[in-house]
């Protein structure tokens, strides 16, 4: 393959559609855990008013779907939840 073809394949790669060995799975797990520890270390050593670091995304794995973004709660939903927690629904 030429360098252009390799670059194109790298840009279009979808690791979740391939097959990984157990060693590759374990290596991805270790990389995710190291990224998590680095995030925790950076978060713990960031001043309280500074911008927090972004939570690292795990490495995509074969057969795994991309994580869906969490739905944010609206003010109306928060008010309903608050009233239910404080005995308003009884």
C-alpha positions, 0 to 999 in steps of 0.5 A: 500500500502507498502512504496515501492508502495507509493514511486513508485506511487509518482515517476510516478505521473502525476498530469496533468492527474488527477482531482483537486478541486477548492481548489487545483487549488487555492492552486497551484496558490498561491504556484506559486505566492509565488515562483514568489515573492521569485524569484523577491526578490532574483533577486532584491537583487542579485549583478549585476555580480552574477549568477541570480536565476532560474525562478521557474516552475509552478506546473503542473495542470490537463489538462495543457501541459508541457511548451515547451522550447523557441526557441533561435534565431540564428545569421542569424535570429537576423541579418534579424530581425535587418535589418527589424526593421531598414527599410531594408525590405521596 
